[in-house]
Each structure stands twice: as structure tokens, then as C-alpha cells.
Amino acid sequence: MKEKQIKIPGPDHPISIQRNTARVVVSIAGHVIADTRNALTLHEATYPPVQYIPREDVDLSQLERTDHATYCPYKGDSSYYSVPAGGKRSVNAVWTYEDPYPAVAQIKGHVAFYPDRVDEIAEH
């Protein structure tokens, strides 16, 4: 099996992580799935910013782990969850890096949501 390539963020592919001072609330099908004042905003290259929410501020009982997995050479292996309340649209709506690479170690213990697979990711 081929070994996975590990890349370090830099000028050609910058990644920065800052604490979000706003309250971040994620809702699906009328349910609040996450509510936090401790989100981390990850900016990566030209991608839209992503809110990483601490697991303790997520209603994990609303999530269902799936077998889906992806790999990012900058962040590592990611695992996925679906939100059954959201139906087919919310399959694999949530991802997490359980053992992220050192360059993004702050996102360990956090999850992120695809904006198009939830009803809203609101910042207050």
C-alpha cells in the first residue's frame, strides 16, 4: 500500500486557524445540532472558511457515524457522520480529524459541517 503524502502548509497552500469570537449555531430540520462560543475558523488556501466546533458543544446523539472517510495531505484522515434528522441531504454532513497533523493540531476534538448539508450555520 502506498504511503500517504504529508504536506506542510506554506505560501503556496496557506492554512490558518483562529478562535471565532462569535457564537456559532448549526441547525438541521428544526434541531440545533451545535451551539458554541468556542469555534475555530480554519482558512485554507482559496477555500471558504470552515467553522470547527468543539465536540462538547455538539449534540452527538443527533449524529450517526458512517464508513465514509477522506484524506487531506495537509490535515490527515477524516471521519464522517450523517444527521438522520436532515434526511438524504445530511448524509456525511459532518467531518472530523480525530488525529490531525501537527500543523493543524488545534482542530483535534472538533467537528465541521458542510453548509449545503445543514439548514444553517449562523454566527451571532
For each residue, the residues with C-beta under 8 A, 3 or more apart:
1:
2:
3:
4: 71 73
5: 73
6: 73 101
7: 13 73 74
8: 74 103
9: 13 14 15 44 74 103 104
10: 13 14
11: 14
12:
13: 7 9 10 44 45 74
14: 9 10 11 43 44 45
15: 9 42 43 44 45 74 75 103 104
16: 42 43
17: 40 41 42 43 52 104 106 107
18: 40 41 43
19: 38 39 40 41
20: 24 39 40 41 51 123
21:
22: 37 39 123 124
23: 35 36 37 123 124
24: 20 34 35 36 37 39 51 53 121 122 123 124
25: 32 34 35 36 120 121 122 124
26: 32 33 34 35 53 58 113 118 120 121 122
27: 30 31 32 33 118 119 120 122
28: 31 33 62 83 85 86 90 93 118 119
29: 83 85 86 87 90 119
30: 27 85 119
31: 27 28 59 62 85
32: 25 26 27 35 59
33: 26 27 28 58 59 62 63 83 113 118
34: 24 25 26 53 57 58 59 111 113
35: 23 24 25 26 32 57
36: 23 24 25 39 53 54 57 58
37: 22 23 24
38: 19 53 54 57
39: 19 20 22 24 36 51 52 53 54
40: 17 18 19 20 51 52 106 107 110
41: 17 18 19 20 49 50 51 52
42: 15 16 17 49 50 52 104 107 112
43: 14 15 16 17 18 47 49
44: 9 13 14 15 47 50 74
45: 13 14 15
46:
47: 43 44 50
48: 115
49: 41 42 43
50: 41 42 44 47 112
51: 20 24 39 40 41 112 113 121 123
52: 17 39 40 41 42 107 110 111 112
53: 24 26 34 36 38 39 57 58 110 111 112 113
54: 36 38 39 57 58 109 110
55: 58 60 96 109 110 111
56:
57: 34 35 36 38 53 54
58: 26 33 34 36 53 54 55 63 111
59: 31 32 33 34 62 63
60: 55 63
61:
62: 28 31 33 59 83 84 85
63: 33 58 59 60 81 82 83 94
64: 81 82 83 84
65: 79 80 81
66: 80 81 82 91 92
67:
68: 79 80 92
69: 77 78 79 80
70: 77 78 80 95
71: 4 76 77 78
72: 75 76 78 97
73: 4 5 6 7
74: 7 8 9 13 15 44 101 103 104
75: 15 72 78 97 100 101 103 104 107
76: 71 72 97 99 100 101 104
77: 69 70 71 97 98 99
78: 69 70 71 72 75 95 96 97
79: 65 68 69 95 96 98
80: 65 66 68 69 70 92 94 95 96
81: 63 64 65 66 92 93 94 95 96 111
82: 63 64 66 86 90 91 92 93 94
83: 28 29 33 62 63 64 86 90 93 94 117 118
84: 62 64 87 90
85: 28 29 30 31 62 90
86: 28 29 82 83 89 90 93 117 118 119
87: 29 84 90
88: 91
89: 86 93 116 117
90: 28 29 82 83 84 85 86 87 93 117 118
91: 66 82 88 117
92: 66 68 80 81 82 95 114 117
93: 28 81 82 83 86 89 90 113 114 117 118
94: 63 80 81 82 83 111 112 113 114
95: 70 78 79 80 81 92 111 112 114
96: 55 78 79 80 81 110 111 112
97: 72 75 76 77 78 100 104 107 108
98: 77 79 108
99: 76 77 108
100: 75 76 97 104 105 107 108
101: 6 74 75 76 104 105
102: 105
103: 8 9 15 74 75
104: 9 15 17 42 74 75 76 97 100 101 107
105: 100 101 102 108
106: 17 40 110
107: 17 40 42 52 75 97 100 104 110
108: 97 98 99 100 105
109: 54 55
110: 40 52 53 54 55 96 106 107
111: 34 52 53 55 58 81 94 95 96
112: 42 50 51 52 53 94 95 96
113: 26 33 34 51 53 93 94 117 118 121
114: 92 93 94 95 117 118
115: 48 118 121
116: 89
117: 83 86 89 90 91 92 93 113 114
118: 26 27 28 33 83 86 90 93 113 114 115 121
119: 27 28 29 30 86
120: 25 26 27
121: 24 25 26 51 113 115 118
122: 24 25 26 27
123: 20 22 23 24 51
124: 22 23 24 25
